[in-house]
Amino acid sequence: MFCINHFLAGTHFFNAKRKLLNSAGYQIGNNTKVVGPLFLTGELRVGEDCWIGRDFTVDGNGAVEIGNRCDIAPSVCFFTGTHAIGDHSRRAGTGSNGRIIIQDGCWIGGRASFMNPVTVHAGSVIAACACVCSDIPADVLAGGVPARVIKQLH
């Protein structure tokens, strides 16, 4: 990760970054371009022909799955851990990890955040700065905090 985040970050060396990430245990598909830098503490699987913008974050020990032909803008965060609501003495109760799924053909706007567990179904667009904390149906534009469907796409 050090090489990707310091020496290879930017819009070049895409093949080298993909090979380094795959050798580190992440699954990055063919022709996927990773800009970097990245912050990854969980599992990551990215399909083919995707674009992953700078400052991409997977925070928590859960998993993020991104389908084929997805575009992820800069500063997108996936929070894969969560807690049950605890009692009065400590509200962050028992922790758990989960999975966030972005299906094929999605476009994720800059600084969007995803809270575990959610699925964004195929062909949807998530607006910049949205906070996605529930599933998003296929072929819609969703945005806001919390994210909600704004428009059906054709």
C-alpha positions in Angstrom: 0.0 0.0 0.0 2.9 2.4 0.7 4.0 2.2 -2.9 0.5 2.8 -4.3 -0.2 5.7 -1.9 3.1 7.5 -2.2 5.0 6.6 -5.4 2.2 5.4 -7.7 -0.8 7.6 -6.7 -2.3 9.5 -9.6 -3.7 8.8 -13.1 -0.8 6.6 -14.2 0.7 3.2 -13.5 -2.7 1.5 -13.5 -1.4 -2.0 -14.4 1.2 -1.9 -11.7 -1.3 -0.7 -9.0 -3.8 -3.4 -10.0 -1.1 -6.1 -9.8 0.2 -4.9 -6.4 -3.4 -4.8 -5.0 -4.1 -8.3 -6.3 -0.9 -9.6 -4.8 -1.9 -8.0 -1.5 -5.1 -10.1 -1.4 -7.6 -7.6 -2.9 -9.4 -8.6 -6.0 -9.2 -6.0 -8.8 -10.6 -6.9 -12.2 -9.0 -6.4 -15.6 -8.9 -2.9 -17.0 -9.9 -1.4 -13.7 -8.1 1.8 -13.0 -7.2 2.7 -9.4 -6.0 6.3 -8.9 -4.9 6.2 -5.2 -4.2 6.9 -2.5 -6.3 4.3 -0.8 -7.2 3.4 2.8 -8.2 -0.2 3.1 -8.9 -2.1 6.4 -11.5 -4.6 5.1 -12.0 -6.8 2.1 -12.3 -5.4 -1.4 -13.4 -6.9 -4.6 -13.7 -4.8 -7.7 -15.0 -6.0 -11.1 -13.7 -5.3 -14.6 -13.5 -1.9 -16.4 -14.0 0.3 -13.3 -12.6 3.6 -12.2 -11.7 4.1 -8.6 -10.9 7.7 -7.7 -8.4 9.1 -5.2 -8.9 8.9 -1.5 -11.0 5.7 -1.8 -11.7 4.3 1.7 -12.9 0.9 3.0 -13.0 1.4 6.8 -13.9 -1.5 9.1 -13.3 -5.2 8.9 -16.2 -6.0 6.6 -16.3 -6.4 2.8 -17.0 -4.1 -0.2 -17.9 -5.6 -3.5 -18.0 -3.4 -6.6 -19.4 -4.8 -9.9 -18.2 -4.3 -13.5 -18.2 -0.9 -15.3 -18.6 1.2 -12.1 -17.2 4.6 -11.7 -16.2 5.8 -8.2 -15.4 9.5 -7.8 -12.8 10.8 -5.3 -13.2 10.7 -1.5 -15.8 7.9 -1.4 -16.0 6.1 1.9 -17.4 2.6 2.7 -17.9 2.0 6.5 -18.3 -1.7 6.8 -18.4 -1.9 10.6 -21.3 -1.0 12.9 -22.5 -1.4 16.4 -25.8 -2.4 18.0 -27.2 0.4 20.2 -26.1 -0.4 23.7 -27.5 0.5 27.0 -27.3 3.9 28.8 -23.7 3.3 30.1 -22.3 2.8 26.6 -24.5 3.4 23.5 -22.0 1.8 21.0 -22.9 -1.8 21.9 -21.7 -5.0 20.3 -19.8 -4.5 17.1 -20.3 -6.3 13.8 -19.0 -6.3 10.3 -21.0 -6.5 7.1 -21.0 -6.2 3.3 -21.6 -3.3 1.1 -22.4 -4.2 -2.6 -22.3 -1.9 -5.6 -23.7 -3.7 -8.5 -22.7 -3.4 -12.2 -22.8 -0.1 -14.0 -23.2 2.3 -11.0 -21.7 5.8 -10.8 -20.8 7.0 -7.3 -20.4 10.7 -6.8 -17.6 12.4 -4.8 -17.6 12.2 -1.0 -20.5 9.8 -1.0 -20.6 7.6 2.2 -22.0 4.1 2.6 -23.0 2.6 5.9 -23.0 -1.1 6.4 -24.9 -3.2 5.2 -26.3 -1.8 1.9 -26.7 -2.8 -1.7 -26.8 -0.3 -4.6 -28.5 -2.1 -7.4 -27.3 -2.1 -11.0 -27.3 1.0 -13.1 -27.9 3.5 -10.3 -26.2 6.9 -9.7 -25.4 8.1 -6.2 -25.1 11.9 -6.0 -22.1 13.6 -4.5 -22.1 13.8 -0.7 -24.9 11.4 -0.3 -25.1 9.2 2.8 -26.4 5.7 1.8 -27.7 3.8 4.7 -30.4 1.7 3.0 -30.6 -0.3 -0.2 -31.0 1.7 -3.4 -33.0 0.1 -6.3 -31.8 -0.3 -9.8 -31.7 2.5 -12.4 -32.3 5.4 -10.1 -30.6 8.6 -9.1 -30.3 8.8 -5.3 -28.9 11.5 -3.1 -29.2 13.4 0.2 -28.6 12.6 3.8 -29.9 10.0 4.2 -29.9 9.1 0.5 -33.3 8.7 -1.1 -34.5 8.1 -4.6 -34.7 11.4 -6.5 -35.4 10.2 -10.0 -36.0 7.0 -12.0 -33.4 6.6 -14.8 -34.1 4.9 -18.2 
